[in-house]
Amino acid sequence: MQSYDENGFIRHRGRKALAGELGRYASHILAWQQVIKFDQPVVVLEDDFILRYDFCALIEAAELWTNKHHSIRLSHGKQNFFIQLPSRMRSS
């Protein structure tokens, strides 16, 4: 995989990437290529995504952030460099 930085991965994770992680990385690269191709707002969902009753409210809240940031990542329980929405918007 041409854009995979094995040394960078080892620096951050302390080991080489597993086959499944490389596959996930490749799918993420493909998703971002599609985002660039269509130049439209896009929501990318992981394979373990669970649709919740407040999904539309979450997307509306996220839309407010896209005016200030080129891209955002919504992720339960992670804070590294990403915007956290109020706890009522996160999964339980």
PyMOL Python script that loads the backbone (N, CA, C, O; Angstrom):
from pymol import cmd

cmd.read_pdbstr("""\
ATOM      1  N   MET A   1       0.859  -1.156   0.000  1.00  0.00           N
ATOM      2  CA  MET A   1       0.000   0.000   0.000  1.00  0.00           C
ATOM      3  C   MET A   1       0.912   1.227   0.000  1.00  0.00           C
ATOM      4  O   MET A   1       1.735   1.413   0.897  1.00  0.00           O
ATOM      5  N   GLN A   2       0.745   2.045  -1.015  1.00  0.00           N
ATOM      6  CA  GLN A   2       1.672   3.129  -1.273  1.00  0.00           C
ATOM      7  C   GLN A   2       1.688   4.210  -0.186  1.00  0.00           C
ATOM      8  O   GLN A   2       2.766   4.691   0.162  1.00  0.00           O
ATOM      9  N   SER A   3       0.545   4.605   0.359  1.00  0.00           N
ATOM     10  CA  SER A   3       0.516   5.712   1.312  1.00  0.00           C
ATOM     11  C   SER A   3       0.653   5.273   2.771  1.00  0.00           C
ATOM     12  O   SER A   3       0.649   6.118   3.666  1.00  0.00           O
ATOM     13  N   TYR A   4       0.772   3.991   3.021  1.00  0.00           N
ATOM     14  CA  TYR A   4       0.914   3.493   4.389  1.00  0.00           C
ATOM     15  C   TYR A   4       2.317   3.792   4.903  1.00  0.00           C
ATOM     16  O   TYR A   4       3.302   3.446   4.250  1.00  0.00           O
ATOM     17  N   ASP A   5       2.415   4.419   6.043  1.00  0.00           N
ATOM     18  CA  ASP A   5       3.686   4.767   6.668  1.00  0.00           C
ATOM     19  C   ASP A   5       3.932   3.799   7.823  1.00  0.00           C
ATOM     20  O   ASP A   5       3.506   4.041   8.952  1.00  0.00           O
ATOM     21  N   GLU A   6       4.627   2.696   7.522  1.00  0.00           N
ATOM     22  CA  GLU A   6       4.847   1.675   8.538  1.00  0.00           C
ATOM     23  C   GLU A   6       5.635   2.212   9.724  1.00  0.00           C
ATOM     24  O   GLU A   6       5.307   1.897  10.868  1.00  0.00           O
ATOM     25  N   ASN A   7       6.657   3.008   9.482  1.00  0.00           N
ATOM     26  CA  ASN A   7       7.443   3.568  10.587  1.00  0.00           C
ATOM     27  C   ASN A   7       6.579   4.471  11.466  1.00  0.00           C
ATOM     28  O   ASN A   7       6.697   4.447  12.691  1.00  0.00           O
ATOM     29  N   GLY A   8       5.723   5.256  10.850  1.00  0.00           N
ATOM     30  CA  GLY A   8       4.809   6.109  11.612  1.00  0.00           C
ATOM     31  C   GLY A   8       3.852   5.291  12.449  1.00  0.00           C
ATOM     32  O   GLY A   8       3.585   5.628  13.602  1.00  0.00           O
ATOM     33  N   PHE A   9       3.325   4.200  11.868  1.00  0.00           N
ATOM     34  CA  PHE A   9       2.406   3.332  12.594  1.00  0.00           C
ATOM     35  C   PHE A   9       3.119   2.726  13.804  1.00  0.00           C
ATOM     36  O   PHE A   9       2.577   2.703  14.909  1.00  0.00           O
ATOM     37  N   ILE A  10       4.327   2.242  13.583  1.00  0.00           N
ATOM     38  CA  ILE A  10       5.093   1.630  14.676  1.00  0.00           C
ATOM     39  C   ILE A  10       5.374   2.661  15.769  1.00  0.00           C
ATOM     40  O   ILE A  10       5.299   2.339  16.954  1.00  0.00           O
ATOM     41  N   ARG A  11       5.698   3.903  15.380  1.00  0.00           N
ATOM     42  CA  ARG A  11       5.945   4.972  16.360  1.00  0.00           C
ATOM     43  C   ARG A  11       4.716   5.218  17.226  1.00  0.00           C
ATOM     44  O   ARG A  11       4.837   5.413  18.435  1.00  0.00           O
ATOM     45  N   HIS A  12       3.523   5.210  16.609  1.00  0.00           N
ATOM     46  CA  HIS A  12       2.294   5.520  17.348  1.00  0.00           C
ATOM     47  C   HIS A  12       1.706   4.322  18.075  1.00  0.00           C
ATOM     48  O   HIS A  12       1.105   4.476  19.139  1.00  0.00           O
ATOM     49  N   ARG A  13       1.871   3.135  17.517  1.00  0.00           N
ATOM     50  CA  ARG A  13       1.248   1.948  18.105  1.00  0.00           C
ATOM     51  C   ARG A  13       2.237   0.992  18.767  1.00  0.00           C
ATOM     52  O   ARG A  13       1.835   0.114  19.530  1.00  0.00           O
ATOM     53  N   GLY A  14       3.513   1.156  18.482  1.00  0.00           N
ATOM     54  CA  GLY A  14       4.513   0.278  19.076  1.00  0.00           C
ATOM     55  C   GLY A  14       4.610  -1.085  18.423  1.00  0.00           C
ATOM     56  O   GLY A  14       5.207  -2.004  18.983  1.00  0.00           O
ATOM     57  N   ARG A  15       4.026  -1.222  17.240  1.00  0.00           N
ATOM     58  CA  ARG A  15       4.053  -2.498  16.507  1.00  0.00           C
ATOM     59  C   ARG A  15       3.658  -2.254  15.059  1.00  0.00           C
ATOM     60  O   ARG A  15       3.188  -1.175  14.697  1.00  0.00           O
ATOM     61  N   LYS A  16       3.858  -3.284  14.236  1.00  0.00           N
ATOM     62  CA  LYS A  16       3.406  -3.207  12.842  1.00  0.00           C
ATOM     63  C   LYS A  16       1.892  -3.384  12.788  1.00  0.00           C
ATOM     64  O   LYS A  16       1.288  -3.960  13.693  1.00  0.00           O
ATOM     65  N   ALA A  17       1.304  -2.890  11.736  1.00  0.00           N
ATOM     66  CA  ALA A  17      -0.143  -3.016  11.555  1.00  0.00           C
ATOM     67  C   ALA A  17      -0.518  -4.463  11.230  1.00  0.00           C
ATOM     68  O   ALA A  17       0.203  -5.164  10.520  1.00  0.00           O
ATOM     69  N   LEU A  18      -1.655  -4.888  11.763  1.00  0.00           N
ATOM     70  CA  LEU A  18      -2.200  -6.203  11.441  1.00  0.00           C
ATOM     71  C   LEU A  18      -2.888  -6.144  10.084  1.00  0.00           C
ATOM     72  O   LEU A  18      -3.210  -5.059   9.600  1.00  0.00           O
ATOM     73  N   ALA A  19      -3.113  -7.288   9.471  1.00  0.00           N
ATOM     74  CA  ALA A  19      -3.740  -7.345   8.148  1.00  0.00           C
ATOM     75  C   ALA A  19      -5.096  -6.630   8.138  1.00  0.00           C
ATOM     76  O   ALA A  19      -5.403  -5.899   7.196  1.00  0.00           O
ATOM     77  N   GLY A  20      -5.895  -6.837   9.169  1.00  0.00           N
ATOM     78  CA  GLY A  20      -7.204  -6.188   9.251  1.00  0.00           C
ATOM     79  C   GLY A  20      -7.093  -4.678   9.347  1.00  0.00           C
ATOM     80  O   GLY A  20      -7.922  -3.951   8.800  1.00  0.00           O
ATOM     81  N   GLU A  21      -6.067  -4.209  10.043  1.00  0.00           N
ATOM     82  CA  GLU A  21      -5.849  -2.764  10.154  1.00  0.00           C
ATOM     83  C   GLU A  21      -5.446  -2.170   8.809  1.00  0.00           C
ATOM     84  O   GLU A  21      -5.863  -1.063   8.468  1.00  0.00           O
ATOM     85  N   LEU A  22      -4.648  -2.892   8.054  1.00  0.00           N
ATOM     86  CA  LEU A  22      -4.272  -2.421   6.719  1.00  0.00           C
ATOM     87  C   LEU A  22      -5.491  -2.363   5.808  1.00  0.00           C
ATOM     88  O   LEU A  22      -5.630  -1.437   5.009  1.00  0.00           O
ATOM     89  N   GLY A  23      -6.366  -3.341   5.924  1.00  0.00           N
ATOM     90  CA  GLY A  23      -7.603  -3.348   5.135  1.00  0.00           C
ATOM     91  C   GLY A  23      -8.489  -2.170   5.491  1.00  0.00           C
ATOM     92  O   GLY A  23      -9.064  -1.530   4.611  1.00  0.00           O
ATOM     93  N   ARG A  24      -8.601  -1.887   6.764  1.00  0.00           N
ATOM     94  CA  ARG A  24      -9.403  -0.758   7.221  1.00  0.00           C
ATOM     95  C   ARG A  24      -8.783   0.549   6.719  1.00  0.00           C
ATOM     96  O   ARG A  24      -9.497   1.448   6.278  1.00  0.00           O
ATOM     97  N   TYR A  25      -7.470   0.648   6.786  1.00  0.00           N
ATOM     98  CA  TYR A  25      -6.766   1.829   6.298  1.00  0.00           C
ATOM     99  C   TYR A  25      -7.053   2.031   4.811  1.00  0.00           C
ATOM    100  O   TYR A  25      -7.337   3.148   4.377  1.00  0.00           O
ATOM    101  N   ALA A  26      -6.979   0.956   4.036  1.00  0.00           N
ATOM    102  CA  ALA A  26      -7.237   1.048   2.592  1.00  0.00           C
ATOM    103  C   ALA A  26      -8.674   1.509   2.329  1.00  0.00           C
ATOM    104  O   ALA A  26      -8.905   2.312   1.425  1.00  0.00           O
ATOM    105  N   SER A  27      -9.636   1.014   3.104  1.00  0.00           N
ATOM    106  CA  SER A  27     -11.026   1.428   2.901  1.00  0.00           C
ATOM    107  C   SER A  27     -11.224   2.887   3.274  1.00  0.00           C
ATOM    108  O   SER A  27     -12.025   3.584   2.650  1.00  0.00           O
ATOM    109  N   HIS A  28     -10.501   3.358   4.287  1.00  0.00           N
ATOM    110  CA  HIS A  28     -10.593   4.766   4.675  1.00  0.00           C
ATOM    111  C   HIS A  28     -10.013   5.662   3.575  1.00  0.00           C
ATOM    112  O   HIS A  28     -10.576   6.713   3.268  1.00  0.00           O
ATOM    113  N   ILE A  29      -8.903   5.251   2.992  1.00  0.00           N
ATOM    114  CA  ILE A  29      -8.308   6.013   1.886  1.00  0.00           C
ATOM    115  C   ILE A  29      -9.298   6.085   0.730  1.00  0.00           C
ATOM    116  O   ILE A  29      -9.479   7.153   0.144  1.00  0.00           O
ATOM    117  N   LEU A  30      -9.940   4.975   0.392  1.00  0.00           N
ATOM    118  CA  LEU A  30     -10.933   4.951  -0.680  1.00  0.00           C
ATOM    119  C   LEU A  30     -12.103   5.878  -0.358  1.00  0.00           C
ATOM    120  O   LEU A  30     -12.581   6.596  -1.237  1.00  0.00           O
ATOM    121  N   ALA A  31     -12.562   5.870   0.873  1.00  0.00           N
ATOM    122  CA  ALA A  31     -13.666   6.755   1.272  1.00  0.00           C
ATOM    123  C   ALA A  31     -13.264   8.211   1.097  1.00  0.00           C
ATOM    124  O   ALA A  31     -14.043   9.002   0.566  1.00  0.00           O
ATOM    125  N   TRP A  32     -12.058   8.582   1.533  1.00  0.00           N
ATOM    126  CA  TRP A  32     -11.616   9.974   1.390  1.00  0.00           C
ATOM    127  C   TRP A  32     -11.454  10.357  -0.082  1.00  0.00           C
ATOM    128  O   TRP A  32     -11.717  11.501  -0.454  1.00  0.00           O
ATOM    129  N   GLN A  33     -11.025   9.418  -0.919  1.00  0.00           N
ATOM    130  CA  GLN A  33     -10.926   9.711  -2.354  1.00  0.00           C
ATOM    131  C   GLN A  33     -12.306  10.021  -2.929  1.00  0.00           C
ATOM    132  O   GLN A  33     -12.438  10.897  -3.783  1.00  0.00           O
ATOM    133  N   GLN A  34     -13.327   9.312  -2.468  1.00  0.00           N
ATOM    134  CA  GLN A  34     -14.691   9.575  -2.931  1.00  0.00           C
ATOM    135  C   GLN A  34     -15.193  10.932  -2.431  1.00  0.00           C
ATOM    136  O   GLN A  34     -15.879  11.650  -3.158  1.00  0.00           O
ATOM    137  N   VAL A  35     -14.850  11.276  -1.198  1.00  0.00           N
ATOM    138  CA  VAL A  35     -15.228  12.581  -0.656  1.00  0.00           C
ATOM    139  C   VAL A  35     -14.647  13.686  -1.537  1.00  0.00           C
ATOM    140  O   VAL A  35     -15.341  14.638  -1.895  1.00  0.00           O
ATOM    141  N   ILE A  36     -13.375  13.548  -1.879  1.00  0.00           N
ATOM    142  CA  ILE A  36     -12.716  14.547  -2.727  1.00  0.00           C
ATOM    143  C   ILE A  36     -13.357  14.579  -4.114  1.00  0.00           C
ATOM    144  O   ILE A  36     -13.584  15.652  -4.671  1.00  0.00           O
ATOM    145  N   LYS A  37     -13.642  13.420  -4.660  1.00  0.00           N
ATOM    146  CA  LYS A  37     -14.225  13.324  -6.005  1.00  0.00           C
ATOM    147  C   LYS A  37     -15.567  14.051  -6.092  1.00  0.00           C
ATOM    148  O   LYS A  37     -15.806  14.797  -7.042  1.00  0.00           O
ATOM    149  N   PHE A  38     -16.437  13.842  -5.118  1.00  0.00           N
ATOM    150  CA  PHE A  38     -17.776  14.417  -5.163  1.00  0.00           C
ATOM    151  C   PHE A  38     -17.849  15.826  -4.589  1.00  0.00           C
ATOM    152  O   PHE A  38     -18.802  16.555  -4.867  1.00  0.00           O
ATOM    153  N   ASP A  39     -16.855  16.222  -3.789  1.00  0.00           N
ATOM    154  CA  ASP A  39     -16.791  17.564  -3.208  1.00  0.00           C
ATOM    155  C   ASP A  39     -18.129  17.974  -2.586  1.00  0.00           C
ATOM    156  O   ASP A  39     -18.620  19.080  -2.813  1.00  0.00           O
ATOM    157  N   GLN A  40     -18.693  17.083  -1.816  1.00  0.00           N
ATOM    158  CA  GLN A  40     -19.963  17.305  -1.131  1.00  0.00           C
ATOM    159  C   GLN A  40     -19.811  16.845   0.322  1.00  0.00           C
ATOM    160  O   GLN A  40     -18.953  16.017   0.626  1.00  0.00           O
ATOM    161  N   PRO A  41     -20.639  17.379   1.210  1.00  0.00           N
ATOM    162  CA  PRO A  41     -20.602  16.874   2.591  1.00  0.00           C
ATOM    163  C   PRO A  41     -20.915  15.372   2.613  1.00  0.00           C
ATOM    164  O   PRO A  41     -21.840  14.910   1.945  1.00  0.00           O
ATOM    165  N   VAL A  42     -20.151  14.641   3.373  1.00  0.00           N
ATOM    166  CA  VAL A  42     -20.275  13.183   3.405  1.00  0.00           C
ATOM    167  C   VAL A  42     -20.202  12.713   4.854  1.00  0.00           C
ATOM    168  O   VAL A  42     -19.451  13.262   5.661  1.00  0.00           O
ATOM    169  N   VAL A  43     -20.984  11.701   5.167  1.00  0.00           N
ATOM    170  CA  VAL A  43     -20.893  11.029   6.458  1.00  0.00           C
ATOM    171  C   VAL A  43     -20.380   9.627   6.173  1.00  0.00           C
ATOM    172  O   VAL A  43     -21.008   8.871   5.432  1.00  0.00           O
ATOM    173  N   VAL A  44     -19.253   9.280   6.753  1.00  0.00           N
ATOM    174  CA  VAL A  44     -18.672   7.953   6.583  1.00  0.00           C
ATOM    175  C   VAL A  44     -18.935   7.181   7.869  1.00  0.00           C
ATOM    176  O   VAL A  44     -18.565   7.626   8.955  1.00  0.00           O
ATOM    177  N   LEU A  45     -19.574   6.024   7.739  1.00  0.00           N
ATOM    178  CA  LEU A  45     -19.931   5.208   8.903  1.00  0.00           C
ATOM    179  C   LEU A  45     -19.077   3.947   8.930  1.00  0.00           C
ATOM    180  O   LEU A  45     -18.830   3.334   7.891  1.00  0.00           O
ATOM    181  N   GLU A  46     -18.637   3.572  10.094  1.00  0.00           N
ATOM    182  CA  GLU A  46     -17.876   2.338  10.263  1.00  0.00           C
ATOM    183  C   GLU A  46     -18.796   1.129  10.164  1.00  0.00           C
ATOM    184  O   GLU A  46     -20.014   1.261  10.280  1.00  0.00           O
ATOM    185  N   ASP A  47     -18.215  -0.047   9.950  1.00  0.00           N
ATOM    186  CA  ASP A  47     -19.012  -1.257   9.789  1.00  0.00           C
ATOM    187  C   ASP A  47     -19.747  -1.658  11.069  1.00  0.00           C
ATOM    188  O   ASP A  47     -20.724  -2.405  11.013  1.00  0.00           O
ATOM    189  N   ASP A  48     -19.286  -1.171  12.209  1.00  0.00           N
ATOM    190  CA  ASP A  48     -19.956  -1.495  13.470  1.00  0.00           C
ATOM    191  C   ASP A  48     -20.872  -0.361  13.953  1.00  0.00           C
ATOM    192  O   ASP A  48     -21.289  -0.339  15.112  1.00  0.00           O
ATOM    193  N   PHE A  49     -21.175   0.571  13.056  1.00  0.00           N
ATOM    194  CA  PHE A  49     -22.049   1.693  13.380  1.00  0.00           C
ATOM    195  C   PHE A  49     -23.438   1.184  13.783  1.00  0.00           C
ATOM    196  O   PHE A  49     -23.983   0.279  13.151  1.00  0.00           O
ATOM    197  N   ILE A  50     -23.996   1.772  14.831  1.00  0.00           N
ATOM    198  CA  ILE A  50     -25.349   1.438  15.282  1.00  0.00           C
ATOM    199  C   ILE A  50     -26.198   2.694  15.161  1.00  0.00           C
ATOM    200  O   ILE A  50     -25.909   3.711  15.791  1.00  0.00           O
ATOM    201  N   LEU A  51     -27.242   2.620  14.351  1.00  0.00           N
ATOM    202  CA  LEU A  51     -28.123   3.763  14.146  1.00  0.00           C
ATOM    203  C   LEU A  51     -28.933   4.001  15.420  1.00  0.00           C
ATOM    204  O   LEU A  51     -29.603   3.103  15.930  1.00  0.00           O
ATOM    205  N   ARG A  52     -28.852   5.226  15.913  1.00  0.00           N
ATOM    206  CA  ARG A  52     -29.571   5.603  17.125  1.00  0.00           C
ATOM    207  C   ARG A  52     -30.700   6.558  16.788  1.00  0.00           C
ATOM    208  O   ARG A  52     -30.721   7.159  15.714  1.00  0.00           O
ATOM    209  N   TYR A  53     -31.628   6.690  17.705  1.00  0.00           N
ATOM    210  CA  TYR A  53     -32.779   7.572  17.519  1.00  0.00           C
ATOM    211  C   TYR A  53     -32.363   9.027  17.302  1.00  0.00           C
ATOM    212  O   TYR A  53     -33.081   9.776  16.639  1.00  0.00           O
ATOM    213  N   ASP A  54     -31.210   9.444  17.853  1.00  0.00           N
ATOM    214  CA  ASP A  54     -30.790  10.840  17.762  1.00  0.00           C
ATOM    215  C   ASP A  54     -29.746  11.091  16.667  1.00  0.00           C
ATOM    216  O   ASP A  54     -29.042  12.101  16.695  1.00  0.00           O
ATOM    217  N   PHE A  55     -29.652  10.172  15.710  1.00  0.00           N
ATOM    218  CA  PHE A  55     -28.663  10.307  14.643  1.00  0.00           C
ATOM    219  C   PHE A  55     -28.833  11.614  13.867  1.00  0.00           C
ATOM    220  O   PHE A  55     -27.846  12.299  13.598  1.00  0.00           O
ATOM    221  N   CYS A  56     -30.049  11.966  13.509  1.00  0.00           N
ATOM    222  CA  CYS A  56     -30.282  13.198  12.740  1.00  0.00           C
ATOM    223  C   CYS A  56     -29.858  14.430  13.530  1.00  0.00           C
ATOM    224  O   CYS A  56     -29.305  15.372  12.961  1.00  0.00           O
ATOM    225  N   ALA A  57     -30.111  14.432  14.837  1.00  0.00           N
ATOM    226  CA  ALA A  57     -29.690  15.550  15.682  1.00  0.00           C
ATOM    227  C   ALA A  57     -28.166  15.625  15.731  1.00  0.00           C
ATOM    228  O   ALA A  57     -27.597  16.716  15.727  1.00  0.00           O
ATOM    229  N   LEU A  58     -27.516  14.489  15.777  1.00  0.00           N
ATOM    230  CA  LEU A  58     -26.057  14.447  15.774  1.00  0.00           C
ATOM    231  C   LEU A  58     -25.511  15.041  14.483  1.00  0.00           C
ATOM    232  O   LEU A  58     -24.563  15.826  14.518  1.00  0.00           O
ATOM    233  N   ILE A  59     -26.091  14.682  13.353  1.00  0.00           N
ATOM    234  CA  ILE A  59     -25.647  15.210  12.062  1.00  0.00           C
ATOM    235  C   ILE A  59     -25.882  16.720  11.992  1.00  0.00           C
ATOM    236  O   ILE A  59     -25.041  17.457  11.478  1.00  0.00           O
ATOM    237  N   GLU A  60     -27.004  17.171  12.500  1.00  0.00           N
ATOM    238  CA  GLU A  60     -27.278  18.615  12.519  1.00  0.00           C
ATOM    239  C   GLU A  60     -26.255  19.352  13.374  1.00  0.00           C
ATOM    240  O   GLU A  60     -25.780  20.421  12.989  1.00  0.00           O
ATOM    241  N   ALA A  61     -25.916  18.794  14.522  1.00  0.00           N
ATOM    242  CA  ALA A  61     -24.907  19.408  15.386  1.00  0.00           C
ATOM    243  C   ALA A  61     -23.537  19.400  14.699  1.00  0.00           C
ATOM    244  O   ALA A  61     -22.791  20.376  14.773  1.00  0.00           O
ATOM    245  N   ALA A  62     -23.221  18.306  14.041  1.00  0.00           N
ATOM    246  CA  ALA A  62     -21.938  18.205  13.338  1.00  0.00           C
ATOM    247  C   ALA A  62     -21.863  19.219  12.202  1.00  0.00           C
ATOM    248  O   ALA A  62     -20.795  19.765  11.923  1.00  0.00           O
ATOM    249  N   GLU A  63     -22.979  19.469  11.554  1.00  0.00           N
ATOM    250  CA  GLU A  63     -23.004  20.418  10.440  1.00  0.00           C
ATOM    251  C   GLU A  63     -22.559  21.810  10.885  1.00  0.00           C
ATOM    252  O   GLU A  63     -21.927  22.534  10.116  1.00  0.00           O
ATOM    253  N   LEU A  64     -22.886  22.186  12.115  1.00  0.00           N
ATOM    254  CA  LEU A  64     -22.461  23.481  12.639  1.00  0.00           C
ATOM    255  C   LEU A  64     -20.936  23.588  12.700  1.00  0.00           C
ATOM    256  O   LEU A  64     -20.370  24.658  12.476  1.00  0.00           O
ATOM    257  N   TRP A  65     -20.286  22.479  13.003  1.00  0.00           N
ATOM    258  CA  TRP A  65     -18.818  22.473  13.108  1.00  0.00           C
ATOM    259  C   TRP A  65     -18.145  22.522  11.744  1.00  0.00           C
ATOM    260  O   TRP A  65     -17.017  23.003  11.629  1.00  0.00           O
ATOM    261  N   THR A  66     -18.820  22.032  10.714  1.00  0.00           N
ATOM    262  CA  THR A  66     -18.188  21.999   9.392  1.00  0.00           C
ATOM    263  C   THR A  66     -18.010  23.400   8.818  1.00  0.00           C
ATOM    264  O   THR A  66     -17.242  23.577   7.872  1.00  0.00           O
ATOM    265  N   ASN A  67     -18.692  24.385   9.358  1.00  0.00           N
ATOM    266  CA  ASN A  67     -18.464  25.759   8.924  1.00  0.00           C
ATOM    267  C   ASN A  67     -17.108  26.275   9.396  1.00  0.00           C
ATOM    268  O   ASN A  67     -16.550  27.193   8.795  1.00  0.00           O
ATOM    269  N   LYS A  68     -16.573  25.689  10.471  1.00  0.00           N
ATOM    270  CA  LYS A  68     -15.306  26.132  11.044  1.00  0.00           C
ATOM    271  C   LYS A  68     -14.149  25.195  10.699  1.00  0.00           C
ATOM    272  O   LYS A  68     -12.992  25.617  10.698  1.00  0.00           O
ATOM    273  N   HIS A  69     -14.447  23.935  10.407  1.00  0.00           N
ATOM    274  CA  HIS A  69     -13.411  22.932  10.194  1.00  0.00           C
ATOM    275  C   HIS A  69     -13.668  22.200   8.878  1.00  0.00           C
ATOM    276  O   HIS A  69     -14.814  21.929   8.519  1.00  0.00           O
ATOM    277  N   HIS A  70     -12.599  21.888   8.174  1.00  0.00           N
ATOM    278  CA  HIS A  70     -12.725  21.197   6.895  1.00  0.00           C
ATOM    279  C   HIS A  70     -13.325  19.796   7.065  1.00  0.00           C
ATOM    280  O   HIS A  70     -14.129  19.352   6.245  1.00  0.00           O
ATOM    281  N   SER A  71     -12.931  19.125   8.116  1.00  0.00           N
ATOM    282  CA  SER A  71     -13.488  17.800   8.388  1.00  0.00           C
ATOM    283  C   SER A  71     -13.542  17.596   9.895  1.00  0.00           C
ATOM    284  O   SER A  71     -12.770  18.195  10.643  1.00  0.00           O
ATOM    285  N   ILE A  72     -14.449  16.756  10.323  1.00  0.00           N
ATOM    286  CA  ILE A  72     -14.559  16.415  11.738  1.00  0.00           C
ATOM    287  C   ILE A  72     -14.737  14.910  11.861  1.00  0.00           C
ATOM    288  O   ILE A  72     -15.193  14.244  10.931  1.00  0.00           O
ATOM    289  N   ARG A  73     -14.377  14.401  12.999  1.00  0.00           N
ATOM    290  CA  ARG A  73     -14.557  12.974  13.272  1.00  0.00           C
ATOM    291  C   ARG A  73     -15.339  12.860  14.571  1.00  0.00           C
ATOM    292  O   ARG A  73     -14.942  13.408  15.599  1.00  0.00           O
ATOM    293  N   LEU A  74     -16.430  12.158  14.513  1.00  0.00           N
ATOM    294  CA  LEU A  74     -17.240  11.914  15.702  1.00  0.00           C
ATOM    295  C   LEU A  74     -16.941  10.503  16.170  1.00  0.00           C
ATOM    296  O   LEU A  74     -17.074   9.544  15.411  1.00  0.00           O
ATOM    297  N   SER A  75     -16.543  10.385  17.406  1.00  0.00           N
ATOM    298  CA  SER A  75     -16.162   9.075  17.907  1.00  0.00           C
ATOM    299  C   SER A  75     -16.432   9.028  19.399  1.00  0.00           C
ATOM    300  O   SER A  75     -16.018   9.922  20.136  1.00  0.00           O
ATOM    301  N   HIS A  76     -17.106   8.019  19.836  1.00  0.00           N
ATOM    302  CA  HIS A  76     -17.420   7.854  21.252  1.00  0.00           C
ATOM    303  C   HIS A  76     -16.145   7.637  22.055  1.00  0.00           C
ATOM    304  O   HIS A  76     -15.353   6.740  21.766  1.00  0.00           O
ATOM    305  N   GLY A  77     -15.965   8.475  23.067  1.00  0.00           N
ATOM    306  CA  GLY A  77     -14.894   8.263  24.021  1.00  0.00           C
ATOM    307  C   GLY A  77     -13.500   8.650  23.577  1.00  0.00           C
ATOM    308  O   GLY A  77     -12.542   8.386  24.304  1.00  0.00           O
ATOM    309  N   LYS A  78     -13.342   9.264  22.417  1.00  0.00           N
ATOM    310  CA  LYS A  78     -12.008   9.656  21.964  1.00  0.00           C
ATOM    311  C   LYS A  78     -11.934  11.174  21.915  1.00  0.00           C
ATOM    312  O   LYS A  78     -12.881  11.839  21.493  1.00  0.00           O
ATOM    313  N   GLN A  79     -10.802  11.717  22.351  1.00  0.00           N
ATOM    314  CA  GLN A  79     -10.657  13.164  22.381  1.00  0.00           C
ATOM    315  C   GLN A  79      -9.458  13.656  21.578  1.00  0.00           C
ATOM    316  O   GLN A  79      -9.335  14.864  21.379  1.00  0.00           O
ATOM    317  N   ASN A  80      -8.585  12.800  21.116  1.00  0.00           N
ATOM    318  CA  ASN A  80      -7.364  13.221  20.454  1.00  0.00           C
ATOM    319  C   ASN A  80      -7.631  14.001  19.179  1.00  0.00           C
ATOM    320  O   ASN A  80      -8.002  13.416  18.161  1.00  0.00           O
ATOM    321  N   PHE A  81      -7.450  15.295  19.220  1.00  0.00           N
ATOM    322  CA  PHE A  81      -7.527  16.169  18.062  1.00  0.00           C
ATOM    323  C   PHE A  81      -8.904  16.227  17.408  1.00  0.00           C
ATOM    324  O   PHE A  81      -9.029  16.789  16.320  1.00  0.00           O
ATOM    325  N   PHE A  82      -9.915  15.683  18.014  1.00  0.00           N
ATOM    326  CA  PHE A  82     -11.229  15.672  17.414  1.00  0.00           C
ATOM    327  C   PHE A  82     -12.223  16.394  18.304  1.00  0.00           C
ATOM    328  O   PHE A  82     -12.027  16.503  19.514  1.00  0.00           O
ATOM    329  N   ILE A  83     -13.266  16.874  17.706  1.00  0.00           N
ATOM    330  CA  ILE A  83     -14.271  17.645  18.418  1.00  0.00           C
ATOM    331  C   ILE A  83     -15.223  16.700  19.135  1.00  0.00           C
ATOM    332  O   ILE A  83     -15.745  15.766  18.527  1.00  0.00           O
ATOM    333  N   GLN A  84     -15.450  16.931  20.403  1.00  0.00           N
ATOM    334  CA  GLN A  84     -16.406  16.155  21.175  1.00  0.00           C
ATOM    335  C   GLN A  84     -17.740  16.893  21.196  1.00  0.00           C
ATOM    336  O   GLN A  84     -17.787  18.093  21.466  1.00  0.00           O
ATOM    337  N   LEU A  85     -18.801  16.189  20.916  1.00  0.00           N
ATOM    338  CA  LEU A  85     -20.130  16.769  21.056  1.00  0.00           C
ATOM    339  C   LEU A  85     -20.587  16.598  22.495  1.00  0.00           C
ATOM    340  O   LEU A  85     -20.034  15.766  23.215  1.00  0.00           O
ATOM    341  N   PRO A  86     -21.587  17.367  22.938  1.00  0.00           N
ATOM    342  CA  PRO A  86     -22.079  17.211  24.300  1.00  0.00           C
ATOM    343  C   PRO A  86     -22.446  15.758  24.604  1.00  0.00           C
ATOM    344  O   PRO A  86     -22.840  15.018  23.703  1.00  0.00           O
ATOM    345  N   SER A  87     -22.319  15.348  25.863  1.00  0.00           N
ATOM    346  CA  SER A  87     -22.534  13.952  26.237  1.00  0.00           C
ATOM    347  C   SER A  87     -23.906  13.428  25.845  1.00  0.00           C
ATOM    348  O   SER A  87     -24.048  12.230  25.602  1.00  0.00           O
ATOM    349  N   ARG A  88     -24.922  14.280  25.775  1.00  0.00           N
ATOM    350  CA  ARG A  88     -26.246  13.803  25.376  1.00  0.00           C
ATOM    351  C   ARG A  88     -26.271  13.370  23.915  1.00  0.00           C
ATOM    352  O   ARG A  88     -27.201  12.683  23.493  1.00  0.00           O
ATOM    353  N   MET A  89     -25.246  13.768  23.123  1.00  0.00           N
ATOM    354  CA  MET A  89     -25.191  13.411  21.714  1.00  0.00           C
ATOM    355  C   MET A  89     -24.376  12.145  21.483  1.00  0.00           C
ATOM    356  O   MET A  89     -24.404  11.582  20.388  1.00  0.00           O
ATOM    357  N   ARG A  90     -23.647  11.690  22.508  1.00  0.00           N
ATOM    358  CA  ARG A  90     -22.809  10.505  22.354  1.00  0.00           C
ATOM    359  C   ARG A  90     -23.585   9.266  22.741  1.00  0.00           C
ATOM    360  O   ARG A  90     -24.554   9.327  23.498  1.00  0.00           O
ATOM    361  N   SER A  91     -23.138   8.127  22.202  1.00  0.00           N
ATOM    362  CA  SER A  91     -23.821   6.873  22.533  1.00  0.00           C
ATOM    363  C   SER A  91     -23.603   6.524  23.995  1.00  0.00           C
ATOM    364  O   SER A  91     -22.604   6.927  24.591  1.00  0.00           O
ATOM    365  N   SER A  92     -24.526   5.781  24.571  1.00  0.00           N
ATOM    366  CA  SER A  92     -24.435   5.414  25.990  1.00  0.00           C
ATOM    367  C   SER A  92     -23.544   4.225  26.175  1.00  0.00           C
ATOM    368  O   SER A  92     -23.346   3.772  27.303  1.00  0.00           O
TER     369      SER A  92
END
""", "prot")
cmd.dss("prot")
cmd.show_as("cartoon", "prot")
cmd.util.cbc("prot")
cmd.orient("prot")
